[in-house]
Structure formats: structure tokens, C-alpha cells
Amino acid sequence: MDSTSHRQPQVSNRFLQPEQLAAPQAGRAWSLTEVFAEGQWQSVRVQLEARGWNALQIEQIHDQLRQGWPLALAENNVAVLSGHCPIKARRLH
């Protein structure tokens, strides 16, 4: 029996390797140390999650922050664009 006739099992794409899960999306370069006027991105993200923003909205807010918008305006822009604002989205100052 030659090696070409021996079939390799087909690899499933159902599960991703850990490095694929952590890799940035195509066309986006990000790091864990992004810092905006409101603080480090990871802490800003946690605050947004605690106030009820969903993952898609948080990514949109992140994009707005990268473009230079202040957090309050980024949140407002995303709320207007998505037509949805979380119940707990009031700012705590």
C-alpha cells in the first residue's frame, strides 16, 4: 500500500486553536495596552459591560474611541446608530 492511497482524516474547523481566538481580526491591529483619555481599554470595556452594552456595541464604541471621539460621544453615536441604548447606560460621575 503506498502512502498516497492512505487517507488522512479531515481536520474539523469546529474548534479554533487558542492563538486563533486571541488573534486580531483581519485589518485590525490592537493591543491589550490601548489607552484612551478615559483610561486603559480593558477597564473601559469592563465598565461598558457593567452598564449593559453588548459585545457588538462595545466593539463599535472601541472603533469610535480609536477615531478620537470622547467616550460619552462614542456611546451616544453607537446608541443612535444601533437604535438601542442599554437600560443601565447612565453615566456614573
Disulfide bonds with the S-S distance in Angstrom:
none
